[in-house]
Amino acid sequence: MRSVALRRLRARVRPTARHVHLPASSSRARCAEAEEARARCGEAAEEDRLRNERARAAAALREEQRSRVLAALASGPRLVVDLAPAYTALMSARHRRSLSQQLGRCWALNRRAPAPFA
């Protein structure tokens, strides 16, 4: 008996993006509410499509940047920044922090460059 009741519960219509339970009111109000629900579902689908499109474009850009950096590592010009202890001993903690931030920005700009340094 219990399994029959469970099957009946599972067989009920589950609400989805296209199926909306509406309150029992006049047919004109129900139609208006149904149209609003369909419009909301359409807007959500459009937002999802745009979000997926932006994610694919960002992934393609990251892959392109990665391939350019790997090509530069194989045969591009080399850039060396000498951070010997003799220099860092003369710098305060604030200057070392500033230098690390500058190097991070340089690395980010180099990664996006059309012909990056290795």
C-alpha positions as CSV (number, residue, x, y, z in Angstrom):
1,M,0.0,0.0,0.0
2,R,2.8,2.4,0.9
3,S,4.7,1.8,-2.4
4,V,1.5,2.6,-4.4
5,A,1.2,5.9,-2.6
6,L,4.8,6.7,-3.2
7,R,4.4,5.9,-6.9
8,R,1.5,8.2,-7.1
9,L,3.5,11.0,-5.5
10,R,6.3,10.5,-7.9
11,A,4.0,10.4,-10.9
12,R,2.6,13.9,-10.1
13,V,3.7,16.7,-12.4
14,R,6.8,18.3,-11.0
15,P,7.1,22.1,-11.6
16,T,9.8,22.9,-14.2
17,A,10.8,26.1,-15.9
18,R,7.9,25.7,-18.4
19,H,5.3,24.3,-16.1
20,V,4.0,26.8,-13.5
21,H,1.2,26.0,-11.0
22,L,-1.3,28.9,-11.1
23,P,-3.9,29.8,-8.5
24,A,-7.5,29.1,-9.5
25,S,-8.7,32.6,-10.5
26,S,-10.4,34.0,-13.5
27,S,-9.2,32.6,-16.8
28,R,-8.0,36.1,-18.0
29,A,-5.9,36.4,-14.8
30,R,-4.5,32.9,-15.3
31,C,-3.5,33.7,-18.9
32,A,-1.7,36.8,-17.8
33,E,0.1,35.0,-15.0
34,A,1.1,32.2,-17.4
35,E,2.4,34.7,-20.0
36,E,4.5,36.4,-17.2
37,A,5.9,33.1,-16.1
38,R,6.8,32.2,-19.7
39,A,8.5,35.6,-20.1
40,R,10.5,35.1,-16.9
41,C,11.6,31.6,-18.1
42,G,12.6,33.1,-21.5
43,E,14.7,35.8,-19.8
44,A,16.4,33.2,-17.6
45,A,17.2,31.1,-20.6
46,E,18.7,34.1,-22.4
47,E,20.8,35.0,-19.4
48,D,22.1,31.4,-19.2
49,R,22.9,31.5,-22.9
50,L,24.8,34.8,-22.6
51,R,26.7,33.6,-19.5
52,N,27.7,30.4,-21.3
53,E,28.8,32.4,-24.3
54,R,31.0,34.7,-22.1
55,A,32.5,31.7,-20.4
56,R,33.4,30.1,-23.7
57,A,35.0,33.3,-24.9
58,A,37.0,33.7,-21.7
59,A,38.2,30.1,-22.0
60,A,39.3,30.6,-25.6
61,L,41.2,33.8,-24.6
62,R,43.0,32.0,-21.8
63,E,44.0,29.2,-24.1
64,E,45.3,31.6,-26.7
65,Q,47.3,33.5,-24.1
66,R,48.7,30.2,-22.8
67,S,49.8,29.1,-26.2
68,R,51.5,32.5,-26.9
69,V,53.4,32.2,-23.6
70,L,54.5,28.6,-24.3
71,A,55.6,29.6,-27.8
72,A,57.7,32.5,-26.3
73,L,59.2,30.1,-23.8
74,A,60.3,27.8,-26.7
75,S,61.8,30.5,-29.0
76,G,61.0,34.0,-27.8
77,P,63.2,36.8,-26.4
78,R,64.3,36.3,-22.8
79,L,63.8,38.8,-19.9
80,V,65.7,38.5,-16.6
81,V,65.0,40.5,-13.5
82,D,67.9,40.3,-11.0
83,L,66.6,40.3,-7.5
84,A,69.9,39.5,-5.7
85,P,69.9,39.6,-1.9
86,A,72.3,42.6,-2.2
87,Y,69.4,44.7,-3.6
88,T,66.7,43.4,-1.4
89,A,68.8,44.0,1.8
90,L,68.7,47.7,1.0
91,M,64.9,47.7,0.5
92,S,62.3,48.2,3.2
93,A,59.4,45.8,3.5
94,R,57.1,48.4,1.9
95,H,59.4,48.7,-1.1
96,R,59.7,44.9,-1.5
97,R,55.9,44.6,-1.4
98,S,55.7,47.3,-4.1
99,L,58.2,45.5,-6.2
100,S,56.4,42.2,-6.0
101,Q,53.1,44.0,-7.0
102,Q,54.9,45.6,-10.0
103,L,56.3,42.3,-11.1
104,G,52.9,40.7,-10.9
105,R,51.4,43.5,-13.1
106,C,54.3,43.1,-15.6
107,W,53.7,39.3,-15.7
108,A,50.0,39.9,-16.4
109,L,50.6,42.4,-19.1
110,N,53.3,40.2,-20.7
111,R,50.9,37.3,-20.7
112,R,48.4,39.3,-22.7
113,A,50.9,40.8,-25.1
114,P,50.8,39.7,-28.8
115,A,54.5,38.8,-28.6
116,P,55.4,38.0,-24.9
117,F,58.8,37.7,-23.4
118,A,59.9,34.3,-22.0
